[in-house]
Amino acid sequence: MLRFLWTSLSSLNIWTITLSFSLFAFVHGNSDDEHGNTESLKYSRKHGALSHNVATTDAEYTRKLKQEVQVLLQKVSEMERQQKSYPEVKFLSYKDRKRILVTGGAGFVGSHLVDQLMLQGHEVTVADNFFTGRKRNIEHWIGHENFELLNHDIVNPLFIEVNEIYHLASPASPPHYMYNPIKTLKTNAVGTINMLGLAKRVRAKMLLASTSEVYGDPEIHPQDEEYWGHVNPIGPRACYDEGKRVAETMCYAYQQQEKVDIRVARIFNTFGPRMHMNDGRVVSNFIIQALQNQPMTVYGNGTQTRSFQYVTDLVDGLVGLMNSNYTRPVNLGNPEEHTIMDFAKIIRNLVGNDVEIVNKPAMQDDPQRRKPDISRAKQFLGWLPKVPMMVGINKTISYFRNELSRQQHSERNIWSPDQPLK
């Protein structure tokens, strides 16, 4: 009972706090200890627990104090009835339960990864500075005994004990990583060094979330992991492209020199619920424009191609790579290729609004063709994308439709990790 009283103190005023401890015995009828009750009453009077005059009797004090403690107990009871519920997680013994750090875990991909790791029964710590991440992406886990959230920028060192590190922290869409190019470079360079240093100190395994952008505007098609890329080192996208390339270099330098156990995933275009509405990516742009009956903007002539995977497929690949013994870079993407123009028409038809598709000037250094060769993922991870593109797009459209319909904060649009794909 005292534990419940203590948890409720932050919402109560100071004199009620005094009552909850100095006169707790009165509620339970311990009135035979006259000396103890008298001392408690003297304490309450001395510290101003009740306004009173000289004529007020001890009996009146006792009655008022009992009333106030009853109010306190009623509030505690209400708090107990409103206890937060969580998705059901698997129980793991201490031998199997891992302590896992996810940097950027409040972001789009990171939050879905956190969902899977939590459901598997592990202890998960999220470190995020909320530049593009949002607390409500992981708010359904806040308060769970296996979950911890740190408001932390990984450009600064982090000292915690973990068994595995999923290093996802970095802005990943062009408007976000171009907004502050130096910060993007520091996150991918200094931040990665800090995470590798942590992995070295605590002997943790680390997975780097790299990107297909390391291939730049590729000259071979499809792109396999042996391709070195075709990147403009001083272009507007270079802060991200070269940032990830140097991050990969540092991972393998730490592996060779310090024997750090590393994994590198090269992630291709990914979509799904919890995408940032203003991230400027193809899927989110097209869906929002179509839902709002605005012209859908295609940069360039629309013949450039992309391959889109649903976010849960990517998460399966990340977890599979971490749990494997394979240490070379691995492409994670859907080899089903579409032109940007075709993709715009698909989304327009699924949304059901006959909006105009307009062309705008092409973006500098925008890749013309992008398709992963996932032979390595098939061979060493047994991984293949499972979610059909149309199913994933419909789920994403539903999420954005709910997001756009919100009129006030109480109208929540929380994507639950146990929502089935249909």
C-alpha positions in Angstrom: 0.0 0.0 0.0 2.8 2.4 0.8 4.2 1.8 -2.6 1.0 2.9 -4.2 0.9 6.0 -2.0 4.4 6.9 -3.0 3.7 6.6 -6.7 0.8 9.0 -6.4 2.6 11.8 -4.6 3.6 13.8 -7.7 0.0 14.6 -8.4 -1.0 15.7 -4.8 -0.4 18.8 -2.7 2.2 19.0 0.1 -0.1 18.7 3.0 -1.7 15.6 1.6 1.7 14.1 1.4 2.2 14.8 5.1 -1.1 13.2 5.9 -0.3 10.0 3.9 2.7 9.2 6.0 2.1 10.8 9.4 -1.5 9.6 9.8 -1.6 6.4 7.8 -2.3 4.5 11.0 -5.6 6.4 11.5 -7.1 4.8 8.4 -6.5 1.4 9.7 -8.0 2.1 13.1 -4.8 2.1 15.2 -6.4 4.6 17.7 -5.2 2.7 20.8 -1.8 4.3 20.4 -2.9 7.7 21.9 0.7 9.0 22.2 1.5 8.2 18.5 -1.7 9.9 17.3 -1.1 12.9 19.5 2.4 13.3 18.1 1.1 13.0 14.5 -1.5 15.6 15.1 1.1 17.9 16.6 3.3 17.4 13.6 0.4 18.1 11.2 -0.5 21.3 13.1 3.2 22.4 13.2 3.6 22.0 9.5 0.3 23.6 8.5 -1.4 20.5 7.3 -4.8 22.0 8.3 -5.9 25.5 8.8 -7.4 25.6 12.3 -8.3 27.8 15.2 -7.6 27.3 18.9 -11.0 25.8 19.5 -10.4 23.0 17.0 -10.3 19.6 18.9 -8.1 16.6 18.3 -11.2 14.7 17.4 -12.0 17.1 14.6 -8.5 16.9 13.3 -8.7 13.1 13.3 -11.9 13.2 11.3 -10.6 15.6 8.7 -7.3 13.8 8.4 -9.1 10.5 7.8 -11.2 12.1 5.1 -8.2 13.4 3.3 -6.4 10.1 3.4 -9.5 8.4 2.1 -9.4 10.8 -0.9 -5.8 9.9 -1.4 -6.6 6.2 -1.4 -9.4 6.7 -3.8 -7.0 8.4 -6.2 -4.6 5.5 -5.9 -7.5 3.1 -6.7 -8.3 5.1 -9.8 -4.7 5.0 -10.9 -4.6 1.2 -10.5 -7.8 0.8 -12.6 -6.2 2.9 -15.4 -2.9 1.0 -15.5 -1.3 1.0 -19.0 -1.5 -2.3 -21.0 1.2 -3.4 -23.3 1.4 -5.9 -26.2 2.1 -9.4 -25.0 5.8 -10.1 -25.0 7.6 -13.5 -25.0 9.2 -14.5 -21.7 12.9 -15.2 -22.0 15.1 -16.5 -19.2 18.2 -14.5 -18.2 20.3 -16.9 -20.4 18.4 -16.0 -23.6 17.4 -12.4 -22.9 19.7 -9.8 -24.5 20.3 -6.2 -23.7 19.9 -4.4 -27.0 20.6 -0.8 -27.9 18.8 0.7 -30.9 20.1 4.1 -31.9 17.5 6.1 -33.8 14.9 3.7 -32.3 12.1 6.4 -32.3 12.3 6.8 -36.1 10.4 5.1 -38.8 12.4 1.9 -39.3 13.9 1.9 -35.7 10.5 1.9 -34.0 9.4 -1.2 -36.0 12.7 -2.9 -35.1 12.0 -2.0 -31.4 8.6 -3.7 -31.7 10.0 -7.0 -32.9 12.8 -7.0 -30.4 10.4 -6.2 -27.5 7.9 -8.9 -28.7 10.7 -11.4 -28.7 11.3 -10.7 -25.0 14.6 -8.8 -25.0 15.5 -5.7 -23.0 15.6 -2.7 -25.4 17.2 0.7 -24.9 16.4 3.4 -27.4 18.8 6.3 -27.9 17.3 9.1 -30.1 17.7 12.9 -30.3 14.3 13.2 -32.0 15.5 15.2 -35.0 13.3 13.0 -37.2 12.2 10.4 -34.7 9.0 10.8 -32.7 8.2 9.7 -29.2 4.7 8.5 -30.2 6.3 5.9 -32.5 7.4 4.0 -29.4 5.0 5.4 -26.7 3.2 2.0 -26.5 6.4 0.6 -24.8 7.1 3.5 -22.4 6.8 2.2 -18.8 7.4 -1.4 -19.8 10.0 -3.1 -17.5 12.0 -4.3 -20.6 12.1 -0.8 -22.3 14.1 2.3 -21.7 14.2 5.6 -23.7 17.2 7.9 -23.7 17.0 11.4 -25.2 20.6 11.3 -26.5 22.6 12.4 -29.5 25.1 9.8 -30.4 27.6 12.4 -31.5 28.2 12.4 -27.7 29.6 9.1 -26.2 27.2 6.8 -24.5 28.2 4.5 -21.6 25.8 1.6 -21.0 26.0 -2.2 -20.8 24.6 -4.0 -23.9 25.0 -7.2 -25.8 24.0 -5.9 -29.2 23.8 -2.5 -31.0 21.6 -1.7 -33.9 23.0 1.5 -35.2 20.2 3.2 -37.2 20.7 6.8 -36.1 20.9 9.2 -39.1 18.4 11.3 -41.1 17.6 9.2 -44.1 15.5 11.3 -46.5 17.0 14.0 -48.8 15.2 17.0 -47.2 16.3 15.9 -43.7 19.9 15.0 -44.4 20.4 18.1 -46.6 18.9 20.4 -44.0 22.1 20.2 -41.9 24.8 18.5 -44.0 27.5 18.9 -41.4 25.3 17.4 -38.7 24.5 14.5 -41.0 28.2 13.9 -41.5 29.0 14.1 -37.8 26.2 11.6 -37.0 27.5 9.1 -39.5 31.2 9.6 -38.7 31.5 10.6 -35.1 28.3 8.8 -34.0 29.5 5.6 -35.6 32.9 5.9 -34.0 31.1 6.3 -30.6 29.0 3.2 -31.2 32.0 1.2 -32.3 33.9 2.3 -29.2 31.0 1.2 -27.1 30.9 -2.2 -28.8 34.6 -2.5 -28.3 34.4 -1.7 -24.5 31.5 -4.0 -23.7 32.2 -6.6 -26.3 28.9 -6.2 -28.1 27.9 -7.1 -31.6 27.1 -4.1 -33.7 24.9 -3.8 -36.9 25.3 -0.7 -39.0 22.2 0.4 -41.0 23.9 1.5 -44.2 22.1 2.4 -47.4 21.8 1.7 -51.1 23.0 5.3 -51.5 26.6 4.0 -51.1 26.1 2.9 -54.8 25.3 6.5 -55.8 23.9 6.7 -59.4 25.0 3.1 -60.3 26.5 2.2 -63.6 25.7 -1.5 -63.2 22.2 -3.1 -62.8 21.1 -4.6 -60.5 23.5 -3.6 -57.8 25.4 -6.3 -55.8 27.5 -5.9 -52.8 30.8 -6.1 -54.7 30.0 -2.9 -56.7 32.0 0.0 -55.4 29.5 2.7 -56.4 29.4 5.9 -58.5 29.1 8.8 -56.0 29.6 12.5 -56.4 31.7 13.4 -53.3 30.8 17.1 -53.4 27.2 17.0 -54.5 24.1 17.9 -52.4 23.6 14.2 -51.4 27.2 13.6 -50.5 26.8 14.3 -46.8 24.6 11.2 -46.6 26.2 9.0 -49.3 29.8 9.6 -48.2 28.8 9.6 -44.5 27.5 6.0 -44.9 30.5 5.0 -46.9 32.9 6.2 -44.2 30.8 4.5 -41.6 31.2 1.2 -43.4 34.9 1.8 -43.6 35.2 2.4 -39.9 33.2 -0.7 -39.1 35.7 -2.9 -41.0 38.7 -1.0 -39.6 37.4 -1.8 -36.0 36.7 -5.4 -37.1 40.3 -5.8 -38.3 42.1 -3.9 -35.7 40.0 -4.2 -32.5 38.1 -7.5 -33.4 34.7 -5.9 -33.0 31.9 -8.2 -34.2 30.1 -6.1 -36.9 27.3 -6.5 -39.4 26.5 -4.1 -42.3 23.1 -3.9 -44.0 22.7 -1.9 -47.1 19.0 -0.8 -47.0 17.1 -0.1 -50.2 13.9 2.0 -50.4 11.5 1.1 -47.6 7.9 2.3 -46.8 5.2 1.6 -44.3 3.3 3.1 -41.3 5.1 5.7 -39.1 6.9 7.3 -42.1 7.4 11.0 -41.4 4.8 13.0 -43.3 7.4 15.6 -44.4 10.3 13.3 -45.2 10.1 14.0 -48.9 10.3 10.3 -50.0 8.5 9.0 -53.0 5.9 6.9 -51.2 4.9 9.5 -48.5 4.8 12.3 -51.0 2.6 10.5 -53.5 0.2 9.2 -50.8 -0.2 12.6 -49.1 -0.7 14.5 -52.3 -3.3 12.0 -53.6 -5.2 12.0 -50.3 -5.3 15.8 -50.2 -6.4 16.0 -53.9 -3.2 17.8 -54.8 -1.1 17.3 -58.0 1.3 14.4 -57.6 4.8 15.7 -58.3 7.3 13.6 -60.3 10.8 14.9 -60.5 12.3 14.4 -63.9 10.5 12.4 -66.6 9.5 9.6 -64.3 11.4 6.9 -66.0 13.9 6.5 -63.2 13.3 3.2 -61.3 13.1 2.2 -57.6 12.5 -1.0 -55.7 10.3 -0.7 -52.6 10.1 -3.0 -49.6 7.7 -3.0 -46.8 9.1 -2.1 -43.4 8.4 -5.4 -41.6 10.4 -7.3 -44.3 13.3 -5.0 -43.7 13.1 -5.6 -39.9 13.1 -9.4 -40.5 16.3 -8.9 -42.5 18.0 -6.8 -39.9 17.3 -9.2 -37.1 18.3 -12.2 -39.3 21.6 -10.5 -40.2 22.4 -9.7 -36.6 21.7 -13.3 -35.6 23.8 -14.7 -38.5 27.6 -15.3 -38.6 28.0 -13.3 -41.9 30.1 -10.2 -41.6 30.2 -8.8 -45.2 27.8 -6.1 -46.4 24.3 -7.5 -47.3 21.7 -5.8 -49.5 18.2 -5.7 -48.0 15.6 -4.7 -50.5 12.8 -5.8 -52.8 14.0 -6.6 -56.3 10.6 -5.8 -57.8 11.4 -2.7 -59.9 9.0 0.0 -60.9 9.4 3.4 -62.6 8.5 6.4 -60.6 5.7 7.3 -63.0 4.2 3.8 -62.7 4.4 4.0 -59.0 2.5 7.3 -58.9 -0.3 5.8 -61.0 -0.5 2.8 -58.7 -0.9 5.0 -55.6 -3.4 7.3 -57.4 -5.6 4.3 -58.3 -5.4 2.8 -54.8 -6.3 6.1 -53.1 -9.2 6.6 -55.6 -8.7 10.3 -56.3 -8.1 11.2 -60.0 -5.5 13.9 -59.3 -3.1 15.2 -61.9 0.5 14.0 -62.2 2.9 16.8 -62.9 6.6 16.7 -63.8 9.2 19.0 -62.2 12.9 19.4 -62.9 15.0 16.4 -61.9 17.0 16.5 -58.6 20.8 16.7 -58.9 22.5 13.3 -58.6 19.2 11.5 -58.4 19.9 7.8 -59.2 18.3 6.7 -62.5 18.0 3.0 -61.7 17.9 1.3 -58.4 17.4 -2.5 -57.9 19.1 -4.7 -55.3 20.8 -8.0 -56.1 19.7 -10.0 -52.9 21.5 -13.3 -53.7 23.7 -12.8 -50.7 20.7 -12.3 -48.4 19.1 -15.4 -49.8 22.1 -17.6 -49.5 23.4 -16.5 -46.0 20.3 -15.3 -44.2 17.5 -17.3 -46.0 15.8 -13.9 -46.4 13.3 -12.8 -49.0 10.7 -10.0 -48.9 7.3 -11.5 -48.1 4.8 -8.7 -48.0 3.2 -8.0 -51.5 3.7 -4.3 -52.5 0.0 -3.7 -52.9 -0.7 -5.0 -49.4 2.0 -2.7 -47.9 0.8 0.3 -49.9 -2.8 -0.1 -48.7 -1.6 -0.3 -45.1 0.5 2.8 -45.6 -2.4 4.7 -47.2 -4.6 3.8 -44.3 -2.1 5.1 -41.8 -1.7 8.4 -43.6 -5.4 8.8 -44.1 -5.9 8.5 -40.3 -3.0 10.8 -39.7 -4.5 13.5 -41.9 -7.9 13.2 -40.3 -6.6 14.0 -36.8 -8.0 17.3 -35.4 -6.8 17.2 -31.9 -4.1 15.5 -29.8 -6.4 13.1 -28.1 -7.2 11.5 -31.5 -4.4 9.0 -31.5 -3.0 7.3 -34.6 -0.8 4.6 -33.1 0.3 1.8 -35.3 0.2 -1.3 -32.9 3.0 -3.8 -33.5 0.5 -6.7 -33.3 -1.7 -5.4 -36.1 -1.9 -8.2 -38.7 -1.2 -7.6 -42.4 -4.3 -8.6 -44.6 
